[in-house]
Amino acid sequence: MAKVFLDPKKFQEQIDKYDSDAANIKDVVYKPDEGELILKCIDKYLECITEFNAMVQQFGKLMDKDTSSMKQIRASWMKLDEDMADKTLGQLITGK
């Protein structure tokens, strides 16, 4: 049987770092430098840049969902820990 231990303080630190990293990623915006482009390829270049920026925004939204999920996991874990702390060993074993 695997044993799992979640240190709430360290997990919160990980959540905070992930949230900060997500904010940094969402701020990424690529801007075209059209100065040296051949005229024929400008439209395709701009299309690629637009797609890239949209992808970064989508990735940022996924990171927000991940952050929210981690916060829910932590809250559930803390609630379970609190509930178990109020029970005796006998109650935990028998489930009553």
C-alpha positions as CSV (number, residue, x, y, z in Angstrom):
1,M,0.0,0.0,0.0
2,A,1.4,3.4,-1.0
3,K,1.6,6.1,1.6
4,V,0.9,9.6,0.6
5,F,1.8,12.7,2.7
6,L,0.8,16.1,1.6
7,D,2.6,18.9,3.5
8,P,0.0,21.7,3.2
9,K,2.5,24.5,3.5
10,K,4.8,23.1,0.8
11,F,1.9,22.3,-1.4
12,Q,0.6,25.9,-1.0
13,E,4.1,27.1,-2.0
14,Q,3.9,25.0,-5.1
15,I,0.4,26.3,-5.9
16,D,1.6,29.9,-5.5
17,K,4.6,29.3,-7.8
18,Y,2.5,27.6,-10.4
19,D,0.0,30.5,-10.3
20,S,2.9,33.0,-10.7
21,D,4.4,31.1,-13.6
22,A,0.9,31.0,-15.2
23,A,0.6,34.7,-14.9
24,N,4.0,35.2,-16.6
25,I,3.1,32.8,-19.4
26,K,-0.2,34.6,-20.1
27,D,1.8,37.9,-20.5
28,V,3.8,36.5,-23.4
29,V,2.8,38.2,-26.6
30,Y,4.9,37.9,-29.8
31,K,4.9,41.0,-32.0
32,P,6.0,40.8,-35.6
33,D,9.0,42.5,-36.9
34,E,7.9,43.2,-40.5
35,G,11.0,45.2,-41.4
36,E,12.9,42.4,-43.2
37,L,10.0,40.3,-44.5
38,I,9.4,39.6,-48.1
39,L,6.0,40.9,-49.0
40,K,4.6,37.5,-50.1
41,C,5.0,35.9,-46.7
42,I,3.7,38.7,-44.5
43,D,0.2,37.4,-44.4
44,K,1.3,33.9,-43.5
45,Y,3.7,35.3,-40.9
46,L,1.0,37.3,-39.3
47,E,-1.3,34.3,-39.3
48,C,1.3,32.2,-37.5
49,I,1.9,35.0,-34.9
50,T,-1.9,35.3,-34.3
51,E,-2.2,31.5,-33.8
52,F,0.9,31.5,-31.5
53,N,-0.6,34.3,-29.3
54,A,-4.0,32.5,-29.2
55,M,-2.2,29.3,-28.2
56,V,-0.4,31.0,-25.3
57,Q,-3.7,32.4,-24.1
58,Q,-5.3,29.0,-24.2
59,F,-2.3,27.5,-22.3
60,G,-2.8,30.3,-19.7
61,K,-6.4,29.3,-19.2
62,L,-5.4,25.6,-18.8
63,M,-2.8,26.7,-16.2
64,D,-5.6,28.6,-14.3
65,K,-7.7,25.5,-14.3
66,D,-4.7,23.5,-12.9
67,T,-4.2,26.1,-10.2
68,S,-7.8,25.9,-9.2
69,S,-7.7,22.1,-9.1
70,M,-4.6,22.1,-6.9
71,K,-6.3,24.5,-4.5
72,Q,-9.4,22.2,-4.4
73,I,-7.1,19.2,-3.7
74,R,-5.4,21.1,-0.9
75,A,-8.7,22.2,0.6
76,S,-10.1,18.6,0.4
77,W,-7.0,17.2,1.9
78,M,-7.0,19.7,4.8
79,K,-10.7,18.9,5.4
80,L,-10.0,15.2,5.5
81,D,-7.1,15.7,7.8
82,E,-9.2,17.8,10.1
83,D,-12.0,15.2,10.1
84,M,-9.6,12.4,10.8
85,A,-8.0,14.4,13.7
86,D,-11.3,14.4,15.5
87,K,-11.7,10.6,15.4
88,T,-10.1,7.9,17.6
89,L,-8.0,5.2,16.1
90,G,-10.8,2.7,16.7
91,Q,-13.2,4.9,14.8
92,L,-10.8,5.2,11.9
93,I,-10.3,1.4,11.8
94,T,-14.0,0.5,12.1
95,G,-15.3,3.3,10.0
96,K,-17.8,4.3,12.6
